[in-house]
Amino acid sequence: MVTPSAQYGDTCQICVYSEILVYTFVVALLLALTIKKFLDMFNNYIDEQKKWRDEISAGMNEMRKDVKSIVNSGSIFGKDEKLMDNQDLCLALHISHRTLQRYRTGGHLPFYKHGQKIFYKMSEVREFINRSRRLDTRRIKSFEDAMPTVEI
């Protein structure tokens, strides 16, 4: 094994250790600067990703509004014909998404699917509601009995 004083000749041992310490400090400083530069690049990348995600989300929201306004404008369907999506129909009928799914899969409620989005025509929803309305047949013997009588 070579001692530092033998390796560097007559230089004093403290000077050799000082040089080693300086070199170690320089290497550590370069490493720290490299790590800082990498972290800055990573943070910039994350910021750019967030910016892109926000721009894409804003664009999709605009497209969603445009599609809904086109569909409900009356130019595709009749003037009185509107479309509702799952959430709108669930809120209007006060039912759960699962109940609405049962109506669809049972063939009771017609629907239109565009991609992953499901729409319902208001006229067909009205027909479904009218078909679903029942009279209490246990107490009523005929349709005329169901109508209220008005005495004049």
Beta strands, then each sheet from edge to edge (+ up, - down):
strand 1: 83-85
strand 2: 112-114
strand 3: 117-121
sheet 1: 1+ 3- 2+
end
